[in-house]
Every structure is written in structure tokens, then in C-alpha cells.
Amino acid sequence: MTGPTTHDRAAAESLLAFWAEAGVDAMLLDAPLDRIAAGRIAPPTPIRPLNAKPEPAARKAPAAGPDVSAAIAEARRLAAEAQDLDALKAAIDGFDGCGVKFEGAARQAVFYRGATDAPLMIVGEGPGADEDAQGAPFVGRAGQLLDRMLAAAGLTGRVFITNTIFWRPPGNRTPTPAEQMVCAPFVERAAALVKPKMMLFLGGAAAKAMLKRDEGILSLRGRWFEWRSADGEMDLPAMPTLHPAFLLRQPAAKKKAWSDLLTLTERLDRQERHL
């Protein structure tokens, strides 16, 4: 019997990615297990040999992870001092409060690309290898797909694109909530400087971080929400949709993302016509 083929492995990876993007975080057993009944059975008491050595003292639990409050406070201070996007980029470049900066990024911080007065602000999850190399978000295969979709929807030149964090995570893993919270003041300051009319969030990690919600992206996508800045100064309509990288793995889902983009574009065009 032959082992799994490359096609089989790719299909399995694609399916697992689909489940993760949908918010699945648990697997069922092959057979049912009555955990209530199992809990009534006391575990057997281990028999200790007469000549057994005393057990070593239990190890102390590891210390809790670093408190991110100081890093968030520093990010807020630096972001508030930035009076334009160039100053904000310099602040991000010099910020050391996000640990991923020293773990995955090989070259530089990845801040933004696009129009600095764009009516639509697009927020993804985090940069990958191509973005780390070029210093701009969404420049790899996923970014090329995003650009084609934006062009087809009539949004070329009308978008400002950034991410929830600005350094590539090791192995292109999903950013942690702590990393996103530390970088959030810079994202919000970018929104305050660009002054977009609405937002588009790409992928579950970005949508959850920006909207402070726990649902999976398949539940969030295509729905309108209100994004509000931490200081309460900005309140914008926002829509989550599927990440372009997910669409590359699941081409059949492109129809859903395209529908989301058309809905958003129609509302944006209508809003701009009435200004």
C-alpha cells in the first residue's frame, strides 16, 4: 500500500486551513465517550515500592508572560506624537515593544501601501516573507490577487492597506492577540491620519482583533459592523471578508469574497456621491 501523495497532503492542508479559518478549534473522537460516567470512577491509587526514592518537589509553575500594558502605553504615546504617516512609520520602525519584531522579521517593519487619503482602509493580519523583503503589505501572491479584485471592483487608487502587526511572525503564523493589542495604537493613528470612510478586514485574525469579536470569519464575513477607535473619536462602518491567502487555497470561496467586495464598493460609491 503506497503512502499519501503530494496531492493528498495538499488537500489535507487545505482542508485544515479551511476549518481553522472557519473557527473550528476542536476535534471529535471516533467513538462517543460518556465523560460524566467516566468522572465517577476514581483513578487507582498507585502502589509505591518500599525501596522507592522520595519524589522530587514539584516544579514551580512558570512565571506569567510579560505584561503588555507598558508596551501598549508606549505605543499610544509614540502614535499620538506622530503628526503624519512618515512620522508614524518612523515611530513604528523604532518601536521595540512587540516581541515578534525580534522573532520572525528578517529585515524591516512593514507599514502600509496605497493612497494616503483613501476612502477605504484595508487591514490584514500580518506581513509574510515577500512583504518582509519589500517593506510593503500584500505584495506576494495573496496581494496580487487582492489587487486584481480591487481593480475589478473599481477600487484601484482608493485604498490604504496595512496590517494588525508590522513584523513578520516566525513561520508566517497567525499574530497573537497580545501582539495585535500592542500594535493597535499605530493602526488607529493611521486611521486618524488617513480619515477613511469605511474599513475592510481581511481574514479572521484581523476581523476579531479590530472588532473585538470571537466568531469565525465564515460567520463574520459579508456583514456590516461599526469599528470604533479606542479614544471614541472615530466610528466607521466596517466589513470583514475572507483573506486572499485563504482564497488561493479555496478558490471556490472567491465568489463569497467577491460578493462582499461588491457590497462594500456599492455603499462606498453611494456615500461618496452624496458628499
N, C-alpha and C positions, 0 to 999 in steps of 0.2 A: 504494500500500500504506500503510495507516494505521499510526501508531506505537503503542507499548504504551498500554493503557488504565490508568486508576487501579486497576481490579481486578487487572490483570496485575502492576502494580508492587506492590500489597499482597500478592499471592500470592507473588511473588518474595522480598519482605522477610520474609514469614512462613516460607518455606522456609529461607532463610539463617539466620534466628533459630533454627529447629529444629536445623539442622546444628551451629550454634555451641553450643547448649545440650547437644547430644549429645557434644560433644568433638571434632568434626571440625575439624582445623586445617590441612588441605592439600587441594589440588585436583589431579585427574589431567589429563594432556594429552589432546587429542582423538585423537592417534596415539601408538603406543609409540615410545620413544626408547631406544636402546642406549647408556646413558651410559658403560659400560665401554669400548666401542669408540670412542666419541667422545673419551674421555680419552686414547686412544693417539695421537691426531692433534695434533701440535704446532701451536700458533697461529702464523700467519705473522708474520714479523718486519717491523714497519712500516718503510717507506723514509723516511728523514729527508732533506728537501730540503737542498741545500747552503747556501742562504741562510736556513735556519730559525733562529729565535732560540732560545737555550737555554731549556729548560723550567724553570719556576719550581720552587723547592724544595717538596717535598711538605709539605702542611699537617700539623701535629701532630694526633694523634688527640685528640678532646675529652676533657676530664677525666672520670673516672668519676663516676657520680651520687653524691649526698650519702650519707654513711654514716648509716644509720638507727639504729645502735646507741645513740647518745646519746639520741635521741628515745624509743626503747623503754625505756631505763633511767629516763628522766624520767617516762614513763607509768607504769611499775611503781611508782615512788616515790609519785606522786600517788594512784594507785589504792589502794596499801596504806594510805595515810593516811586514806582515806575510810571512815568508820565506819557510814554509812548511804547510802541511794540519793540523798538530797538532796545530801549532801556529794560523792558520786561525780559527780552531774550538774554541780555547781559546778566540780569538778576538770576535767571534760571541756570545759565552757564556756571555761575559762581556758587550756586546753592548746593550744599553737601548734606542736606537733611533727609534725602531719600536714598535709602541703602542700596537700591538697585543700581544706582549710578556707579557703584564700585563692584558690582557683581556681573552684569551682563554687557553693559555698554563698552564697546571697544574704542570708540573714537570721540563722540560728542553728544551733546544734548540735541534732541530733535524737537523743535518748537512748532513751526507752522509753515504752510504754504497757501497761496491764494490771495484774494483781494482783501486789502486791509479795511475796506468799508463795505464788506459783503453783507447782503441782506440775510444770508443763510450761513450759520456756523455749524460745521460738521465736527463731531467729536468721536474719535475711535478709541481703541483700548490702549495700545502702546506700540512703539516702533519695533520693527524687525531688523533683520540683517541688512537689507537694502537701504532702509531708512537710516540706520546707524552709519552706514558708509557714506550716504549722500547728504545727511543732515536735514532731510525734509520728510514729512509724513506721507504715507501712501504713495510710494514711488516704485514698489515692486509689482508683482503680478496682480495682487489684490487692488493696488492703487490704479493700475492700468484699467482694470475692469470698472472700478468706480468712476474714473474719468470718462469712459465710454458711456456709462449710464447717465452721468451728469450732462454730457453733451447731447445725448438723445432727448433728455428732458428739458433742454434749453437752459441749463444752469451753468454752463461754462462761463467763467469770469465773474460769477455771482456767489462764490463760496469762499469761506475761510475754513481751512482744515487743520485740526490739531488732534491731540490725544489726551487721555486722562493722566498719563505719565509721560515723561520726556526722555527716558533712557530705556534701552532695550533690556528686557528681563532675560536672565540666562535661559537658554534653550527656547526662547520665544514663549515662555509660559505666560499664563494669564496674570495680569497685575493683581497684587493683593489689595484688599480694601484699605489697609494701612498706607500702602504706597500711594493709592489714589487720593486718600484724605490729605496726605502731606502735600501733594501737588495741586489739590483743588483750588487753593487761593490764586495760583497762577492762571489756571483755566478761567476762573471767574473774572480775574483782572483783564484777561484777553477779551472776554465778552464785553466788559465795560468799555474797553478802548475801541473795539470794532463796532459795537452797537448794532448787532444783527436784529432782524425782525422775528426770526424763529430759529429753532435748532433741530438737527438731525443727529441721532445717536446710533452708531454702528456697532452692533453686537451686544450680547447680554452683559458683559462686564462694564461697558460704557454706560448702557442704559440703567443698570442697577446703581452704579456709583452716582450718576448725575441726577437720577430721580429718587434715590433713596428707597428703592423697592426691591422685593425679593423674588418676584416672578421670573420665570424663564423667558427668553427672548421670543419664543413662539407664542407666548401669551401676551407679551407687551407690544409686539410689532404691529404697525399699522394703526395704533390707537393714539389719540391726542392726549397729551398731558401738559401740565404747567410746570416749567422749570423756574425755580426762584433762587436767586443768589443768597448766600449766607447772610449778607447785610440787609436783605429785603429790598434793595434798590432796583433790582431787575426781576421782571416776571414775564417769561416768554413762552409762547406755545412751542411744544417740542414733540417730536415723533421718533420712537425707536424703530429700527429696521434691522434686517439681517446683515451681518458683516460680509463684505466682499470675499474674504477668505473662505467663509462658510459656503458662499455661492459657488466658488471654484470646486469645492468638494461635493456639493449637492446641486448640480446645475438645474434640477427640476424646481428648486426653490427660487430661481431667478424671477419667476412670474410674480411671486408674492412681493419680493423686494421692489420690482418694477411698479407694481400697483401702489405700494407705499410711496414711492418717489413721485409718481404722477399725482397722487392725492395731495402731497405736500406742495408740489410745484403749483398746482391749481390754486391752493389757498394763498401761497406767496404772491402769485401774479395778481390775484384779486385784491389782496391787501395793498400791493404797490400801486395798482391802478386808482385806488381811492385815496391816495395820499395827495 
